[in-house]
Amino acid sequence: MARRTVLVVVAGGILFLGAALIFLTRQTAPTPMKILISLPGWEDMEWFTSAVACTVEIVSEERQPKFAAKGRSLEFITIYTAEETDRDSTTAEREKILPVIEGDAAILAVWGAGSSGEARNTIPVLNEVPIALVSSFATSPGLTKSSYDRPGEPLIYYPSGRRTFFRVVPDDDMQGVVATRWLNQEGYKRVFIIAQENAYSAGLTGILEANAADYNLEIVGKEVITPSALSEDDLNALAERVLAKNPQVIFYPASMDKSFAVIDALRRRNPTIPVLGGDGLIVETLPAERALLEGVYATNVSPPIDKVEGAAGLVKTYTERWGKTPGCSPKQPTTIAKPPDFVLPVYEALSVMAHALETADEPTRIGVLRTLQNLGEYEGLTGTWKFDANGDITLATINLMQIQNGEWVSVRIIR
């Protein structure tokens, strides 16, 4: 009888200790809070995806202590939504992003929409969840407000009636007008437009066309193309048609589609023809042979990172860690003097998202969404800003860049 009593006591003690351990584990285990990173899987964008990965690592390390102090943990999950053979990515969001989100309730926000075209596809899908989507690159005005480009914008992107999209860069209304004004200030009169078949290019083209007369610009011709679908003969024929119109400058708002081949074809026939692109041209990998690209201009919604006082710490950390090594990814260039300028809006977006996850009253998708919608003034690296009612950033700077000695450099800041 005594032996049974001892066994019962021991068993009871083990059960008690087990229950206590489970209780303590539940009490001390941090609440996982995740951000999904959506990137293109394109070969000519490897350096871009690598730079984003490096920036994610920096933000993660900086923010973890604050999350730990609140019993939370910050995690980033990266997926590739569009492969080389599916650049349009019309179905990529439902096939790749949505299943991941539906399978993990700890994913509370998404960073992505690397272009306006991708944003048009992604916003409605994530809006129905609903979950916040933050972009560092999608600049089409119609994503957040009425535009001339598509009837029904922006409401067609928000089927739930709730705004769920935010961006940390100014939209193309400003970029397009700045480009138009700059062409006028430089004394150009005759402009030929080469546009690509995507939302980004159509948006910037439309803005220039709408404002050209006000700045005494004559549109002498326009071609809409898909560079990756053009053979060398096609490119040569295109260059002949364009230059036959005797333009003084080419406006070429290209975006991540073997875009430099077009400029190369133009410059082989006229090495000095001026070319002005947009920020989509800047994030595309420069080709190995760049001699014919010298002097090409582009407007950029990202300010020069090395000239932003608040970004000095980020530049130091990035270059010290990855400036002379393969870095956080084998795709990173082996030697860099400074981070690419687009690292700044990537960092700004990821940081404000982490801030929303950390400070949300409820560690839920709705809680994070409410925090972003009611962000108030945020002290970012670029200055003090907030999201307006449409989800647009209130701070706007345009950076005029030019290819000099084979690299993009900032030549003027326009506010």
C-alpha positions, 0 to 999 in steps of 0.5 A: 500500500505504501509503495502504491502511495509513493508511486502515485505521489511520484507520478503526480509530481511528474505531471505537476512538473510537466504542466508547470513546464508547459505553462512556463514555456507558454508564458515565456515563448515570444509571439512570432510576428512575420513579414513576407518579402516578395521578390522577382526571380529574374536573372537580370535582377539578381543584384537587386534581390541580393541588396534587398536581402542584405537590407532585410538582415540589417533591419532584422538585427536592429529591431529584434531587441525591441520585439524581445522586450515586448515578448515578440519576435520578428521574422522575415520570410522570402518568396519569389513570385515571378520567374523569368518566363512569367514576368507579367506575374498576373497569376503569381500572387494567387498561386504563390503569395496567397497560399503562404499567407493562408498557411501562416497566421503569423504573417502580418504584413507583406513587402513587395509590389516591385513595380506598378504592374505587379502592384495592380495584380497584388493589391486586390488579392491581399486586400481581400485577406485583408493584410497590409502591403507596403511598396518601395517602388510602385509609383503609378498614381492610380494605385492610390488615387483617381487617374487618367490611366484606367477607369475606376482607379483606385477603387478597383484595387480595393474590393473590401472597401478598406485601404491596405496599400502603402508606399514610401516613395512619391508617385509618378505624378511628381516624377513625370512632371519633374521629367517634363520640366527638366526637358524644357529647362535643358532646351529640348523641344522635339521628344520621341517617346519609347514606352514599354508595355507595362503599367509603369511605363504607360503611367510616366508616358501619359504624364509627359504627354499630358504636360508636354504642351505646357512646357513647349515640348513637341512629341514627334513620335511614339513606339510601344515595345517589349524589349525582351521580345525584339531580335537584333534586327528588330532593335536596329529597325526600331532605332532607324524609325526613331532617329528618322524623326530627328528627335532632340531627346528620347524619353524612355521610361523603361522597367526591368525588361532588357531595357538597355538593348534599346539604348545600345541600338540607338547609340550605335547610330547616334552616339550622342542622342540624349536619353531620359528614363525613370527609376525603373531603368536604375534598378535594372542591372547594367550590362557588362559593356556600358560605353554606349550608355554614357550620359544617359539620364534617369529620374529616381524616386530614391534620394542619393543614399550617401547624401542623406544625413540620416542614412549615414549609419545605414551606409556605414553598416552596409558597406562595412559588412558587404562592401568587399565580400560576397555579402549576405548573398552570393548574388551581391557584387563583390566590391561596392563603395556604397549601397545602391540608392534603392536600399534607402526606400527598402530600409524605410519600408521594412523599418516602418513595417517592423515598427507597426508590428512592434507597436500594434495593440493586437499582434494581428493583421488587422492590428498592424493595418490599423497601426499603419493607417494611424501611423502619425508622424514617423521619424525615418532616415529620409526625414519626418513623414507620415502616410496620408489617407490614400497610403501615400508618403507625405515626403517627396524628393526626385533624384536626377541621375546619370551614367558616368564612367559606367555607373549611376551617379546623382547629379541633382536633387529636385524637391 
